[in-house]
Amino acid sequence: MSFFIRKKRGGRNADAISNHSRKRKTGDRKSQQLTEKKKKHFEDEEIESESDEEDVRQPGKPTKEATSDEEEEDEETAQEKKLRLTKEYLAQLAEEERKDKEGKDIDHDAISHRLKEDVLEQSGRLLKNVACEYAQPAGDDLCILRGHKLAVTCLVISPDSKYIFSGSKDCSVIKWNIATRRKEHVIHGGRKGTEDKHKGHTDHVLCMAISSNNKYLATGGKDKIIHIWNPITCELLHTFKGHKDFISGLAFRQGTSLLFSGSHDRSVKLWNVDDFAYMETLFGHQEAITSVDSLIRERAITSGGGDKSIRIWKVVEESQLVFTGHKGSIDCVKYLNEEFFFSGADDGSLALWTLNKKRPLVVIPNAHNESGSLANENWISSLATLQSTDLLASAGSKDSRVRLWRAEEGCKGLRPLFDIPVVGFVNCLQFSADGARLVAGVGQEHKLGRWWRIKEAKNSVVIIPLKKKPSNGEDRPIDEEKDK
């Protein structure tokens, strides 16, 4: 038993020793293999290193590490260059934006100014200062259009400033082409008593108006009727009847077909021309109405002749404003804008008014009377205003001249600019919408009577081209200025 124990013990130790020996031999072999691998790897590394060293020693051939560094340096340089160019480009853009912003600021100011003007114009309160820019035209520049047999009593200019329509004591209406200076059409007058048959007036034509859309032309006169025409074809569209006396004033409300008519029967009537319908009658004047004008608002302004009053009729409010201040009969009245208006009387005085006061802001007595003439000899027979500006024109009956005026700041004064000689009675005046010309209707006698007669005068339409003062000091017609 002991033997087996010893043997067992001895066998176990021997196995352990044997196993240990085997493991040791295996470990030695692995260690040797690993050492050989390390040595080989070291030798391989040494060979590669020597190869690199040899390459470095060869002139002109960069090493791998150097080449890599140079590539990195080249990449950095490209990036830096790109960054530099980007910064320059951004700086350039910033400068351009700054300049654009300045330009936009200027444009913004201009646009803002224009928008303000548009708002004022739409409300009817715009009043541009342009009168000081105009120069006196030469007498040779005037163009005389002859076609009427008797005195020209009224006229209008088409909204596009291409045509003139004139009425006369010979009962006719003529359409003139401004460019060619020729007649486009003639609406002949008829004999009294043929009103129901004749398509035209049978007595003196005293007033006319044209709608702002160039759709309707209205004419009225001593035959107490209002004819509505197509201004393009001169075809008669409709006839309004209702006034009991001479029709002395016609005016369309701007942008609409609402027509105001004033009469010697002391009434103002409203007509809807689109529907060819009568609307209502306004009463208030104590004497014959001598002129009518209207602008944007639904209201009209009238002069009451011998009652020495001016009335503004507020249609919507069904009320009227009364203005007094002239010492003589008020023969004509014109709007500058919805806030200011201009009037003339048979005592030779001119007046400027505002809606805020019942009395005139300024009165110019004897505006057309020369020294030695009678106080009421050269009464104010016609007026014109270049709408929404400070430029005005007046005619002094038989003094054979048209005078241009400048309304001073706030319309607190009137300053004469220059006179334009026009031989005869200047019975009507109108500026073209573009301000390029002033047109006068001239006759040998006054449109309402024959108190005087100027034999050397010609019954005609006179076109007065207006010039502005350019910076070079030479006068240039406004049409040429626009073309340029």
C-alpha positions as CSV (number, residue, x, y, z in Angstrom):
1,M,0.0,0.0,0.0
2,S,2.9,2.3,0.9
3,F,4.4,1.4,-2.4
4,F,1.4,2.5,-4.3
5,I,1.3,5.6,-2.2
6,R,5.0,6.4,-2.9
7,K,4.6,5.4,-6.5
8,K,1.6,7.5,-6.8
9,R,3.3,10.4,-5.2
10,G,6.4,9.8,-7.3
11,G,4.4,9.5,-10.5
12,R,2.6,12.6,-9.8
13,N,5.8,14.6,-9.3
14,A,7.3,13.1,-12.3
15,D,4.3,14.1,-14.4
16,A,4.5,17.5,-13.0
17,I,8.1,17.8,-13.8
18,S,7.6,16.3,-17.2
19,N,4.8,18.7,-17.9
20,H,6.8,21.6,-16.6
21,S,9.7,20.6,-18.7
22,R,7.5,20.4,-21.8
23,K,5.9,23.7,-21.1
24,R,9.3,25.2,-20.5
25,K,10.5,23.9,-23.8
26,T,7.4,25.1,-25.6
27,G,7.8,28.5,-23.9
28,D,11.4,28.6,-24.9
29,R,10.5,27.9,-28.5
30,K,7.8,30.5,-28.5
31,S,10.1,33.0,-26.9
32,Q,12.8,32.2,-29.4
33,Q,10.3,32.6,-32.3
34,L,9.1,35.9,-30.9
35,T,12.7,37.0,-30.5
36,E,13.4,36.1,-34.0
37,K,10.3,37.9,-35.2
38,K,11.2,41.0,-33.3
39,K,14.8,40.8,-34.6
40,K,13.5,40.3,-38.1
41,H,11.1,43.2,-37.7
42,F,13.9,45.3,-36.3
43,E,16.2,44.3,-39.1
44,D,13.4,45.1,-41.6
45,E,12.9,48.5,-39.9
46,E,16.6,49.2,-40.0
47,I,16.7,48.4,-43.7
48,E,13.8,50.7,-44.4
49,S,15.4,53.4,-42.3
50,E,18.7,53.0,-44.1
51,S,16.9,53.2,-47.4
52,D,15.3,56.5,-46.4
53,E,18.6,57.8,-45.2
54,E,20.0,57.0,-48.6
55,D,17.1,58.7,-50.3
56,V,17.7,61.8,-48.1
57,R,21.3,61.8,-49.1
58,Q,20.4,61.9,-52.8
59,P,20.2,65.6,-53.9
60,G,16.9,66.9,-55.3
61,K,14.8,64.0,-54.1
62,P,12.7,64.9,-51.1
63,T,12.1,62.4,-48.4
64,K,8.7,61.0,-47.7
65,E,8.3,62.9,-44.5
66,A,9.4,66.1,-46.1
67,T,7.1,65.6,-49.0
68,S,4.2,65.1,-46.6
69,D,5.1,68.3,-44.7
70,E,5.4,70.3,-47.9
71,E,2.0,69.0,-49.0
72,E,0.5,70.1,-45.7
73,E,2.2,73.4,-46.1
74,D,0.8,73.7,-49.7
75,E,-2.7,72.8,-48.4
76,E,-2.5,75.5,-45.7
77,T,-1.3,78.1,-48.2
78,A,-4.2,77.3,-50.5
79,Q,-6.6,77.6,-47.6
80,E,-5.1,80.8,-46.4
81,K,-5.2,82.1,-50.0
82,K,-8.9,81.1,-50.2
83,L,-9.6,82.7,-46.9
84,R,-7.8,85.9,-48.0
85,L,-9.8,86.0,-51.3
86,T,-13.0,85.4,-49.4
87,K,-12.3,88.2,-47.0
88,E,-11.5,90.5,-49.9
89,Y,-14.7,89.5,-51.7
90,L,-16.7,90.0,-48.6
91,A,-15.1,93.4,-48.1
92,Q,-16.0,94.3,-51.7
93,L,-19.6,93.2,-51.2
94,A,-19.8,95.2,-48.0
95,E,-18.6,98.3,-49.9
96,E,-21.1,97.7,-52.7
97,E,-23.8,97.2,-50.1
98,R,-22.8,100.5,-48.5
99,K,-23.0,102.3,-51.8
100,D,-26.3,100.6,-52.7
101,K,-27.7,101.5,-49.3
102,E,-26.8,105.1,-49.9
103,G,-28.4,105.0,-53.3
104,K,-31.4,103.3,-51.9
105,D,-31.6,105.9,-49.1
106,I,-31.7,108.6,-51.8
107,D,-34.2,106.7,-53.8
108,H,-36.2,106.1,-50.7
109,D,-36.3,109.8,-50.0
110,A,-37.4,110.4,-53.6
111,I,-40.0,107.7,-53.5
112,S,-41.2,109.0,-50.1
113,H,-41.4,112.5,-51.5
114,R,-43.3,111.2,-54.6
115,L,-45.7,109.2,-52.4
116,K,-46.4,112.2,-50.3
117,E,-47.1,114.2,-53.5
118,D,-49.4,111.4,-54.7
119,V,-51.3,111.4,-51.4
120,L,-51.7,115.2,-51.6
121,E,-52.7,115.0,-55.2
122,Q,-55.3,112.4,-54.6
123,S,-56.7,114.5,-51.7
124,G,-56.6,117.6,-53.9
125,R,-54.2,119.5,-51.7
126,L,-51.0,119.4,-53.8
127,L,-49.6,122.7,-54.7
128,K,-46.3,122.6,-56.6
129,N,-44.0,125.6,-56.9
130,V,-43.3,125.8,-60.7
131,A,-44.2,129.4,-61.7
132,C,-40.7,130.7,-61.2
133,E,-39.4,128.2,-63.8
134,Y,-41.3,129.8,-66.7
135,A,-40.0,132.4,-69.1
136,Q,-41.9,134.8,-71.2
137,P,-42.6,133.4,-74.7
138,A,-41.8,135.5,-77.8
139,G,-44.6,137.0,-79.8
140,D,-43.6,135.0,-82.9
141,D,-44.1,131.8,-81.0
142,L,-47.9,132.3,-80.8
143,C,-50.0,130.1,-83.1
144,I,-53.4,131.4,-84.3
145,L,-56.1,129.0,-85.4
146,R,-58.9,130.6,-87.4
147,G,-62.2,128.9,-88.2
148,H,-64.9,130.5,-86.2
149,K,-66.8,133.4,-87.9
150,L,-67.6,135.1,-84.6
151,A,-66.0,135.5,-81.2
152,V,-64.6,132.5,-79.5
153,T,-66.4,132.2,-76.1
154,C,-65.2,129.0,-74.5
155,L,-62.7,126.2,-75.0
156,V,-61.3,123.0,-73.4
157,I,-58.2,120.9,-73.9
158,S,-58.4,117.1,-74.0
159,P,-56.8,115.3,-71.1
160,D,-54.0,114.0,-73.3
161,S,-53.2,117.6,-74.4
162,K,-53.6,116.6,-78.1
163,Y,-56.8,118.4,-79.0
164,I,-58.6,121.6,-78.4
165,F,-62.4,122.1,-78.5
166,S,-63.7,125.6,-79.0
167,G,-67.2,127.1,-79.0
168,S,-68.3,130.4,-80.5
169,K,-71.0,132.9,-80.9
170,D,-71.5,131.4,-84.3
171,C,-73.1,128.4,-82.5
172,S,-70.4,126.0,-83.8
173,V,-68.0,123.7,-82.0
174,I,-64.6,122.9,-83.6
175,K,-62.2,120.2,-82.7
176,W,-58.5,121.2,-83.4
177,N,-55.5,119.0,-83.7
178,I,-52.7,120.7,-81.7
179,A,-49.9,118.9,-83.6
180,T,-51.1,119.7,-87.1
181,R,-52.8,123.0,-86.2
182,R,-55.8,121.9,-88.3
183,K,-59.5,121.2,-87.8
184,E,-60.4,117.6,-87.0
185,H,-64.1,118.1,-86.9
186,V,-66.8,120.9,-87.0
187,I,-70.1,120.7,-85.3
188,H,-72.1,123.4,-87.1
189,G,-74.6,125.6,-85.5
190,G,-78.3,125.8,-86.5
191,R,-81.0,128.3,-86.6
192,K,-83.2,129.2,-83.7
193,G,-86.3,127.2,-83.6
194,T,-84.7,124.0,-85.0
195,E,-83.5,122.6,-81.6
196,D,-85.6,119.4,-82.0
197,K,-84.2,118.7,-85.5
198,H,-80.6,120.1,-85.5
199,K,-77.8,118.1,-83.9
200,G,-76.0,121.0,-82.4
201,H,-76.6,124.4,-80.8
202,T,-78.9,127.0,-82.2
203,D,-77.5,129.9,-80.2
204,H,-74.3,131.2,-78.7
205,V,-72.1,128.5,-77.2
206,L,-71.0,129.9,-73.8
207,C,-69.4,127.0,-71.9
208,M,-68.0,123.5,-72.3
209,A,-66.3,120.8,-70.2
210,I,-64.6,117.5,-70.9
211,S,-64.4,114.5,-68.6
212,S,-61.1,113.4,-67.3
213,N,-61.3,110.0,-69.0
214,N,-61.9,111.7,-72.4
215,K,-65.3,110.0,-72.7
216,Y,-67.7,112.9,-72.7
217,L,-67.7,116.5,-74.0
218,A,-70.4,118.8,-72.6
219,T,-71.4,122.1,-74.3
220,G,-74.0,124.6,-73.2
221,G,-75.1,128.1,-74.1
222,K,-77.9,130.6,-74.7
223,D,-80.3,127.9,-76.1
224,K,-80.6,126.6,-72.5
225,I,-79.7,123.0,-73.3
226,I,-76.6,120.9,-72.6
227,H,-75.3,118.6,-75.4
228,I,-73.2,115.6,-74.6
229,W,-70.8,114.5,-77.3
230,N,-68.3,111.8,-77.9
231,P,-65.0,113.8,-78.1
232,I,-63.3,111.3,-80.3
233,T,-66.0,111.0,-83.0
234,C,-67.9,114.2,-82.2
235,E,-71.1,112.2,-82.2
236,L,-74.1,113.5,-80.3
237,L,-74.8,111.2,-77.4
238,H,-77.5,112.9,-75.4
239,T,-79.2,116.3,-74.7
240,F,-80.1,117.6,-71.2
241,K,-82.9,120.1,-70.7
242,G,-84.0,121.7,-67.5
243,H,-82.4,125.1,-67.1
244,K,-84.7,128.1,-67.6
245,D,-82.0,130.5,-68.8
246,F,-78.5,130.8,-70.3
247,I,-76.1,128.0,-69.3
248,S,-73.0,129.8,-68.3
249,G,-70.8,127.2,-66.7
250,L,-70.0,123.5,-67.0
251,A,-67.6,121.3,-65.0
252,F,-67.1,117.5,-64.6
253,R,-66.0,116.2,-61.3
254,Q,-62.6,114.6,-61.9
255,G,-62.5,110.9,-62.3
256,T,-66.3,110.6,-62.6
257,S,-69.2,111.3,-65.0
258,L,-70.8,113.7,-62.6
259,L,-71.5,117.0,-64.4
260,F,-72.2,120.4,-62.7
261,S,-74.0,123.1,-64.7
262,G,-74.6,126.7,-63.7
263,S,-77.1,129.0,-65.2
264,H,-78.4,132.5,-65.3
265,D,-81.5,131.1,-63.7
266,R,-79.4,131.1,-60.5
267,S,-79.4,127.4,-60.0
268,V,-76.8,124.6,-60.1
269,K,-77.8,121.3,-61.5
270,L,-76.2,117.9,-61.2
271,W,-76.3,115.3,-64.0
272,N,-75.1,111.7,-64.2
273,V,-73.8,111.5,-67.7
274,D,-73.2,107.7,-67.7
275,D,-76.9,107.1,-67.1
276,F,-77.9,110.3,-68.9
277,A,-79.9,111.2,-65.8
278,Y,-80.8,114.3,-63.9
279,M,-79.8,114.2,-60.2
280,E,-80.7,117.4,-58.3
281,T,-80.8,121.2,-58.3
282,L,-79.0,123.4,-55.9
283,F,-80.2,126.9,-55.0
284,G,-78.6,129.8,-53.1
285,H,-77.3,132.5,-55.5
286,Q,-79.3,135.6,-55.7
287,E,-78.0,136.6,-59.2
288,A,-77.0,134.9,-62.4
289,I,-74.3,132.3,-62.0
290,T,-71.3,133.2,-64.2
291,S,-68.9,130.3,-63.8
292,V,-68.5,126.8,-62.4
293,D,-65.5,124.7,-61.5
294,S,-65.0,121.3,-59.8
295,L,-62.0,119.1,-58.9
296,I,-61.8,115.7,-57.1
297,R,-64.3,116.0,-54.2
298,E,-68.0,115.8,-54.8
299,R,-68.5,119.5,-54.7
300,A,-68.5,122.5,-57.1
301,I,-67.5,126.1,-56.8
302,T,-69.5,128.9,-58.5
303,S,-69.4,132.6,-58.8
304,G,-72.7,134.5,-58.4
305,G,-72.0,137.5,-60.5
306,G,-74.0,140.4,-59.2
307,D,-74.6,139.0,-55.7
308,K,-70.8,139.4,-55.2
309,S,-70.5,135.9,-53.6
310,I,-68.6,132.7,-54.3
311,R,-70.3,129.5,-53.1
312,I,-68.9,126.0,-52.6
313,W,-71.6,123.4,-52.9
314,K,-71.0,120.3,-50.7
315,V,-73.2,117.7,-52.3
316,V,-72.8,114.9,-49.8
317,E,-73.3,117.2,-46.8
318,E,-76.1,119.0,-48.6
319,S,-74.6,122.3,-47.5
320,Q,-72.8,125.3,-49.0
321,L,-70.0,127.7,-48.0
322,V,-70.4,131.4,-48.9
323,F,-67.4,133.7,-49.5
324,T,-67.6,137.5,-50.0
325,G,-64.9,140.1,-50.5
326,H,-65.1,141.5,-54.1
327,K,-66.7,144.9,-54.5
328,G,-67.9,144.2,-58.1
329,S,-69.7,141.5,-59.9
330,I,-67.7,138.2,-59.8
331,D,-67.4,137.0,-63.4
332,C,-65.0,134.0,-63.0
333,V,-63.6,131.6,-60.4
334,K,-61.1,128.7,-60.6
335,Y,-59.7,126.2,-58.3
336,L,-55.9,126.0,-57.7
337,N,-56.5,122.8,-55.6
338,E,-59.1,121.7,-53.1
339,E,-57.8,124.1,-50.6
340,F,-57.3,127.4,-52.6
341,F,-59.2,129.1,-55.4
342,F,-58.8,132.2,-57.6
343,S,-61.5,134.7,-58.6
344,G,-61.8,137.8,-60.8
345,A,-64.4,140.6,-60.9
346,D,-65.7,143.4,-63.1
347,D,-64.0,146.0,-60.9
348,G,-60.7,144.7,-62.2
349,S,-59.7,142.9,-59.0
350,L,-58.2,139.5,-58.5
351,A,-58.4,137.6,-55.3
352,L,-56.9,134.4,-53.7
353,W,-59.0,132.5,-51.2
354,T,-58.8,129.5,-48.8
355,L,-61.6,127.3,-47.6
356,N,-60.7,128.2,-44.0
357,K,-61.6,131.9,-44.4
358,K,-64.7,133.7,-45.6
359,R,-62.6,136.6,-46.8
360,P,-59.9,136.5,-49.4
361,L,-56.2,136.0,-48.4
362,V,-55.1,138.7,-50.8
363,V,-56.8,141.1,-53.2
364,I,-55.1,142.8,-56.2
365,P,-57.1,145.8,-57.2
366,N,-57.0,147.0,-60.9
367,A,-54.9,143.9,-61.8
368,H,-55.1,144.8,-65.6
369,N,-55.8,148.5,-65.6
370,E,-53.1,150.8,-67.0
371,S,-52.6,154.3,-65.8
372,G,-55.2,156.6,-67.2
373,S,-57.8,153.9,-67.9
374,L,-61.2,153.7,-66.1
375,A,-61.4,151.7,-63.0
376,N,-63.8,149.1,-64.4
377,E,-62.8,149.3,-68.1
378,N,-60.5,146.3,-68.1
379,W,-62.4,143.9,-65.9
380,I,-61.3,140.3,-65.4
381,S,-63.0,138.3,-68.1
382,S,-61.3,134.9,-67.8
383,L,-59.0,132.9,-65.5
384,A,-56.9,129.8,-65.8
385,T,-54.9,127.8,-63.3
386,L,-52.3,125.1,-63.9
387,Q,-53.9,122.6,-61.5
388,S,-52.1,121.8,-58.3
389,T,-49.4,124.4,-58.9
390,D,-48.8,128.1,-58.1
391,L,-49.1,129.2,-61.8
392,L,-52.1,131.3,-62.7
393,A,-53.3,133.4,-65.7
394,S,-55.8,136.1,-66.1
395,A,-57.2,138.2,-69.0
396,G,-58.4,141.8,-68.6
397,S,-61.3,142.0,-71.1
398,K,-60.2,144.4,-73.9
399,D,-56.7,145.2,-72.7
400,S,-55.4,142.7,-75.3
401,R,-53.0,140.9,-73.0
402,V,-52.8,137.8,-70.9
403,R,-50.9,138.1,-67.6
404,L,-49.3,135.2,-65.7
405,W,-49.1,135.2,-62.0
406,R,-47.3,133.4,-59.2
407,A,-49.1,132.5,-56.0
408,E,-46.7,133.1,-53.2
409,E,-46.2,130.7,-50.2
410,G,-49.4,129.8,-48.5
411,C,-51.3,131.8,-51.3
412,K,-50.8,134.9,-49.2
413,G,-49.7,137.0,-52.2
414,L,-49.9,137.3,-55.9
415,R,-46.8,138.3,-57.9
416,P,-47.0,139.1,-61.7
417,L,-44.6,137.2,-63.8
418,F,-45.0,138.6,-67.3
419,D,-47.5,139.7,-69.9
420,I,-48.3,138.0,-73.3
421,P,-49.8,140.3,-75.9
422,V,-53.0,138.9,-77.5
423,V,-55.0,141.3,-79.6
424,G,-58.7,141.2,-78.9
425,F,-61.1,140.2,-76.1
426,V,-59.7,137.2,-74.3
427,N,-62.9,135.4,-73.4
428,C,-61.5,132.1,-72.1
429,L,-58.2,130.6,-71.0
430,Q,-56.9,127.1,-70.2
431,F,-53.6,125.5,-69.5
432,S,-52.8,122.1,-71.0
433,A,-52.5,119.4,-68.4
434,D,-48.8,119.0,-69.1
435,G,-48.1,122.7,-68.6
436,A,-46.6,123.0,-72.1
437,R,-49.0,125.6,-73.4
438,L,-51.7,128.1,-72.6
439,V,-54.6,128.4,-75.0
440,A,-56.8,131.5,-75.3
441,G,-60.1,132.0,-77.0
442,V,-60.2,135.5,-78.6
443,G,-62.9,137.6,-80.2
444,Q,-63.5,141.0,-81.5
445,E,-66.1,141.5,-78.8
446,H,-66.9,140.2,-75.3
447,K,-68.7,136.8,-75.1
448,L,-71.8,138.3,-73.4
449,G,-72.2,141.6,-75.2
450,R,-71.0,144.2,-77.6
451,W,-70.0,147.1,-75.4
452,W,-66.7,147.5,-77.4
453,R,-65.4,146.1,-80.6
454,I,-61.8,145.6,-81.5
455,K,-61.7,145.6,-85.3
456,E,-58.1,144.5,-85.7
457,A,-58.7,141.4,-83.5
458,K,-59.3,138.0,-85.1
459,N,-61.9,135.6,-83.9
460,S,-59.6,132.7,-83.2
461,V,-58.0,130.2,-80.9
462,V,-54.5,131.3,-79.9
463,I,-51.9,128.7,-78.7
464,I,-49.2,130.1,-76.5
465,P,-46.3,127.7,-76.1
466,L,-44.7,128.0,-72.6
467,K,-41.0,127.9,-72.0
468,K,-39.0,127.1,-68.9
469,K,-35.7,128.5,-67.8
470,P,-33.0,125.8,-68.2
471,S,-29.8,125.9,-66.3
472,N,-27.8,127.0,-69.4
473,G,-29.8,130.2,-69.5
474,E,-31.5,129.4,-72.9
475,D,-35.2,129.2,-73.0
476,R,-36.5,125.8,-74.3
477,P,-40.1,124.8,-75.0
478,I,-41.4,122.3,-72.5
479,D,-42.2,119.8,-75.2
480,E,-38.6,119.7,-76.3
481,E,-37.5,119.5,-72.7
482,K,-39.6,116.4,-72.2
483,D,-38.3,114.8,-75.4
484,K,-34.8,115.5,-74.3
